[in-house]
Amino acid sequence: MTAVLENPWIALLAILVAVVGVARLTRAIVHDDFPPFVWWRIKWSTWTNDGPWSKLFLCWWCLSFWVALTCIGWFLLIDVNAFFLWSWWIFWGGLALSYVATMLIVRDEPKE
């Protein structure tokens, strides 16, 4: 982690990737129609009997904290070995790139 944070541009990029990646994963889990996420929301609601805990995976505000905590925890492990470093950048970077790309595509759609 120290090598990543020594360069301010890489540190800024890591923060940007983390924020956009957390937003994408949170949106995917809470809202997307992708079948594994739909299945998970249904299972979670069933397991929690639609009680107070069911909101954890159905609420943007509730889930984003835990997704961010996971992202930060994973980032803190990047000094352990190269696997954590590369896997963090690939996973969260992939989420961030896909989210930015879809935002651009939505704005580039021709008007009907």
Secondary structure, DSSP 8 states (H G I E B T S, - for coil): -HHHHHSHHHHHHHHHHHHHHHHHHHHHHHT---HHHHHHHHHHHHHTTTSGGGGGGT-HHHHHHHHHHHHHHHHHTTTT-HHHHHHHHHHHHHHHHHHHHHHHHHHHS---
